[in-house]
């Protein structure tokens, strides 16, 4: 873990990167650094990759700030979010995201409340670098975090937008 100095003089911890296929997660500020208010993550997503199956959170709201262009699907509506855009993904709303561009995209994700933070570390352990993931274990993990997937919507998105699951 590296230590970085914030503008206000406070030291923050930048955590390790967790890689889940073509989707990377770097922990920039966890609940301990935010007084339990939120977690701040930096994500990377390879070109042509869907970041996650369509899903919704029961407990968390997310905000995403982009560097590059990321396509976002919210409740069936597709929109491209360009550099500097902020996309709100409120709890209870179906959403997913992908990189339709030719190069990797990087974006920040603010998740509140922060109890969702360990999810990506736990998910990475269930997705091996080679071979199929343990889908039953992933669904059980998601349920523990109040996360619900819509796998039926994923296939058409992959086909229509020429994507692969990242």
Secondary structure as the mmCIF struct_conf table of DSSP 4:
data_model
#
loop_
_struct_conf.conf_type_id
_struct_conf.id
_struct_conf.beg_label_comp_id
_struct_conf.beg_label_asym_id
_struct_conf.beg_label_seq_id
_struct_conf.end_label_comp_id
_struct_conf.end_label_asym_id
_struct_conf.end_label_seq_id
STRN STRN1 UNK A 2 UNK A 5
TURN_TY1_P TURN_TY1_P1 UNK A 7 UNK A 8
BEND BEND1 UNK A 9 UNK A 9
STRN STRN2 UNK A 11 UNK A 14
STRN STRN3 UNK A 17 UNK A 20
TURN_TY1_P TURN_TY1_P2 UNK A 21 UNK A 22
STRN STRN4 UNK A 23 UNK A 29
TURN_TY1_P TURN_TY1_P3 UNK A 31 UNK A 36
BEND BEND2 UNK A 37 UNK A 37
STRN STRN5 UNK A 39 UNK A 45
TURN_TY1_P TURN_TY1_P4 UNK A 47 UNK A 48
STRN STRN6 UNK A 49 UNK A 50
BEND BEND3 UNK A 52 UNK A 54
STRN STRN7 UNK A 55 UNK A 57
BEND BEND4 UNK A 58 UNK A 59
STRN STRN8 UNK A 61 UNK A 67
BEND BEND5 UNK A 68 UNK A 68
STRN STRN9 UNK A 70 UNK A 74
TURN_TY1_P TURN_TY1_P5 UNK A 75 UNK A 76
STRN STRN10 UNK A 77 UNK A 81
TURN_TY1_P TURN_TY1_P6 UNK A 83 UNK A 84
STRN STRN11 UNK A 86 UNK A 89
TURN_TY1_P TURN_TY1_P7 UNK A 91 UNK A 92
STRN STRN12 UNK A 95 UNK A 98
BEND BEND6 UNK A 101 UNK A 103
STRN STRN13 UNK A 105 UNK A 112
BEND BEND7 UNK A 113 UNK A 113
HELX_RH_3T_P HELX_RH_3T_P1 UNK A 114 UNK A 116
TURN_TY1_P TURN_TY1_P8 UNK A 117 UNK A 118
HELX_RH_AL_P HELX_RH_AL_P1 UNK A 119 UNK A 126
BEND BEND8 UNK A 127 UNK A 127
BEND BEND9 UNK A 129 UNK A 131
HELX_RH_AL_P HELX_RH_AL_P2 UNK A 135 UNK A 144
TURN_TY1_P TURN_TY1_P9 UNK A 145 UNK A 146
STRN STRN14 UNK A 147 UNK A 149
HELX_RH_AL_P HELX_RH_AL_P3 UNK A 151 UNK A 160
TURN_TY1_P TURN_TY1_P10 UNK A 161 UNK A 162
STRN STRN15 UNK A 164 UNK A 165
#
